[in-house]
């Protein structure tokens, strides 16, 4: 519980994360206004999130890579919480709590999943630029391309949860499976690899 | 200049950018071929071969970003304040010259990459869809390569301004997705067609997805003006700020 608390404080007090959150919502609102004027029949927030889900991804990546920034904070963290499974779980819980609060206005738990995938990529790659590039390429380039090529793959892609208005059981499963799998892999790697 | 080229080729991330840029567009020709065939048969005319180049741009963007961000990542865990930039500036104290050398190295690499990729994509289109492919036009290939170069320089300038690769990557990747933000803005005001990424595409695309048509030459000039302006801002800041 103390570990969760510590991780929560890190997430809440880091300036880069605050900026990411603020910019994400500012961009979403601006785009939502634009969407409402261009295509009034669409839900403006949801349409804008097609782009600004990137902000949640960046948030997740930064939340993980801040530990690996110059200075190697991860060593201090591991001295304080040497059990790595505990640390991975505490980090995931803290991120879920913060991302839930951030995503609340959109009412879309899918965004929490995006942040978790971002965090997993960040902790696997240990570099914010690489994590952001890979994550954005998956969500914004590869997934739409796959959907255009094989429409049948749509419900199985990582970004399937965004489009789903009503969630059939299959979509819920996919939306939960990607972040869960990513987080698990990241936790196993954190457990096995040198810090 | 040679030093900057060697640095660029020595970076593992730069190779990721190079390979991604080279492979993605021609690969997409194959991936998209059935969809494109359907689109043509239903009567829509596409800029075959050229449209796929948009994805390969990611490679050019990554190159533009890492030329700068690699200088600002710290050299080791135990020396958080040490950047490669300090060493670079010791070797080359004139900052404007350094910027020009870096920009030229980047432009050279991306231009070659862009020309190769564009030719490959167009030639492959002729192989995959022989009946619809446009004739091989060197001037359009050159324009596409120029577009890549300018976009890489744009990423270079923006990264220099923010000193942070994450911001640049996010903005540019989000904007280069299937439905770009700039495209949304063109629906709001026709002036948005003059945003750098949209206007630049007019240099080699002939279809008018935005409803506004701009002559290739004008498009090239407008985009060059954007790049020049941002590079000027970046150069001024780089000259003034402590490294």
HADDOCK unambig.tbl for C-alpha pairs under 7 A between the chains (distance, minus, plus):
assign (segid A and resid 38 and name CA) (segid B and resid 187 and name CA) 6.37 0.50 0.50
assign (segid A and resid 38 and name CA) (segid B and resid 188 and name CA) 6.70 0.50 0.50
assign (segid A and resid 51 and name CA) (segid B and resid 174 and name CA) 6.15 0.50 0.50
assign (segid A and resid 70 and name CA) (segid B and resid 74 and name CA) 6.33 0.50 0.50
assign (segid A and resid 70 and name CA) (segid B and resid 77 and name CA) 5.15 0.50 0.50
assign (segid A and resid 70 and name CA) (segid B and resid 80 and name CA) 4.66 0.50 0.50
assign (segid A and resid 71 and name CA) (segid B and resid 77 and name CA) 5.37 0.50 0.50
assign (segid A and resid 71 and name CA) (segid B and resid 78 and name CA) 6.17 0.50 0.50
assign (segid A and resid 71 and name CA) (segid B and resid 80 and name CA) 5.45 0.50 0.50
assign (segid A and resid 72 and name CA) (segid B and resid 77 and name CA) 5.77 0.50 0.50
assign (segid A and resid 128 and name CA) (segid B and resid 166 and name CA) 6.86 0.50 0.50
assign (segid A and resid 129 and name CA) (segid B and resid 165 and name CA) 6.01 0.50 0.50
assign (segid A and resid 129 and name CA) (segid B and resid 166 and name CA) 5.36 0.50 0.50
assign (segid A and resid 132 and name CA) (segid B and resid 166 and name CA) 6.65 0.50 0.50
assign (segid A and resid 133 and name CA) (segid B and resid 169 and name CA) 6.65 0.50 0.50
assign (segid A and resid 136 and name CA) (segid B and resid 173 and name CA) 6.95 0.50 0.50
assign (segid A and resid 140 and name CA) (segid B and resid 174 and name CA) 6.94 0.50 0.50
assign (segid A and resid 140 and name CA) (segid B and resid 177 and name CA) 5.96 0.50 0.50
assign (segid A and resid 141 and name CA) (segid B and resid 177 and name CA) 5.97 0.50 0.50
assign (segid A and resid 149 and name CA) (segid B and resid 31 and name CA) 6.79 0.50 0.50
assign (segid A and resid 149 and name CA) (segid B and resid 32 and name CA) 6.66 0.50 0.50
